[in-house]
Amino acid sequence: MNVHDLTTPALLVDAHALTANLADMAAALPGPRCRPHVKAHKTTALAKLQARHHPGFTVATVREAEGMAAAGLGDDLLLANEVLDARRLGALDARITVAIDSPETLQAAVAGGVREVVIDVNVGLPRCGIAPERAGALADAARAAGLEVRGVMGYEGHLMLVPDEAEKAKYTEECMAKLLAAHADVGGELISGGGTGTYRTNKWVTEVQAGSYALMDTAYTKAGLPFRQALTVLATVISVSEGWAVADVGLKALGMDHGNPTIPGAQVWFCSDEHTTFAPEQPVAVGDRIRVLPAHVDPTVALHERMHLVDGDEVIDTWAVDLRGW
Amino acid sequence: MNVHDLTTPALLVDAHALTANLADMAAALPGPRCRPHVKAHKTTALAKLQARHHPGFTVATVREAEGMAAAGLGDDLLLANEVLDARRLGALDARITVAIDSPETLQAAVAGGVREVVIDVNVGLPRCGIAPERAGALADAARAAGLEVRGVMGYEGHLMLVPDEAEKAKYTEECMAKLLAAHADVGGELISGGGTGTYRTNKWVTEVQAGSYALMDTAYTKAGLPFRQALTVLATVISVSEGWAVADVGLKALGMDHGNPTIPGAQVWFCSDEHTTFAPEQPVAVGDRIRVLPAHVDPTVALHERMHLVDGDEVIDTWAVDLRGW
């Protein structure tokens, strides 16, 4: 099939860019050194390619854990997020480890029948995570409640886009000092953290939870990371006026939290529900197909039912985005 | 069922607010004076309530037309958007009218087996629509190609949030003068346009394409419109730290193009994929359920598989958001 036969808007994944990204990460962080995060692509077909290189996965939602288990990718799933209802996790035929950062999330793991946890430690990003000095006590309580404590995790998400490498390394070391201090109290084999933005920088974790590297983001590309932008949204030009044109991709096909998408060779003016109005540098015609770069890949993928693997204009596979929802 | 039994994040629709909104619009623009736009809620169960008052509907995508037809709501569907592949429309067991603004979209309607069109006229919003002075010629070409031309449409979307009523009326009149001039050349019974923001202002159209009034938006509420905010996202507090807390609703549960959501009694700091970090004015506890107001309803709904109709904390119905995708 040719991309021109696809209904638009449609997610396209460049096969060469994806293959190169997966190979580059596998070379940099082979095997268990990388625990790919599936929240970035929500697609088990893509995760199966990652599973050739890496034995475990990171997930953000119960639904993602369920879908990965159902796809036979449940050998070692880390739900790197807090969960108050873990019953669906305990029922899975998979190895599930869940993050906890409070007595309530500890109790939820026990009540849900989860057997393994990591202690989520706040390393500076104001989000989830227990204060480092309290991590040991939570681990003790978890073990007392019959849980296996596999170690710690901490996400330095606020450092992912620091442009200067030396500065990023300094801040990452400060964050990881907190995680290592917590780990000294907690124990366990896992020190999990990091992401695509710090995959070369973070030398302190035992595994990096990288997600964006597979499909890549405009923001990460600008930050000088070596991975290639593999994801675009295919759109059709549906209207041309004097001075602007309109493509059939809008707010419901694009993650907008990082702002407007990019159209090579054009200035994007604004997006509506199902439209992007843009000023092309060269004339375009009604019916033209164009490729739009979303500003943020993760929430873009969450809006689509499927993604098409392409080699140039040839569609070589179509994958269900089968990990959407909660 | 109680809302506390729902998996979060979950879309909630307040039954009283929804009922009042539908009744208020039906009183202001009874019968065919309003052609409700389903893109705002993408839910045929909700459209069935609107169909008690209004005979026709507006849709934005081919998928929405298909879903409405399948739900028995296809008596008079206006696809108020340009389409280059109309084959799925022509195959529907429904009355389909499609907007055209170019020879290419005219040909697509013919090729797809669509029989009725409206001429989409640009009235000032730089998006789709033919220049008013060229509308008559396009209508002639459409009739020559065997199509029925039902009239014109024009959307003054750039005026929806003008705060001053007199100013909005003046600008709307200017826009509608263009649409009426085009209509004089085009003919037909339909002069379609407007939206929730101009439903009281626009006295020139024969029907208003209002969508947001049913569930309502933060932005429209601030603009002084009388409808009530019916839609919230139910979330669970999953982590509490000194100075902030985290709810399990993020970029994949919220339309972000209008910015961060609102949490009553709290300051929202930022959203991540599956988290909102906020500073509550009163202490919250892990496990608390909170209601989050998305900044933009339409793209929020597009991220959810279902919405729950609630009366206080009681879930009285659950509706599939069955018009998602393309």
Interface residues (C-beta under 8 A of the other chain):
Chain A: T7 T8 P9 A10 K39 A60 T61 V62 N81 E82 V83 L84 D85 D101 S102 E104 T105 N122 P126 R127 C128 G129 A131 G157 T236 I238 S239 V240 S241 G243 W244 V246 D248 L251 K252 A253 G255 M256 D257 W269 C271 S272 D273 E274 H275 T277 A285 V286 G287 H296 D298 P299 A302 L303 H304 E305 R324 G325 W326
Chain B: T7 T8 P9 K39 A60 T61 V62 N81 E82 V83 L84 D85 D101 S102 E104 T105 N122 P126 R127 C128 G129 A131 G157 T236 I238 S239 V240 S241 G243 W244 V246 D248 L251 K252 A253 G255 M256 D257 W269 C271 S272 D273 E274 H275 T277 A285 V286 G287 H296 D298 P299 A302 L303 H304 E305 R324 G325 W326
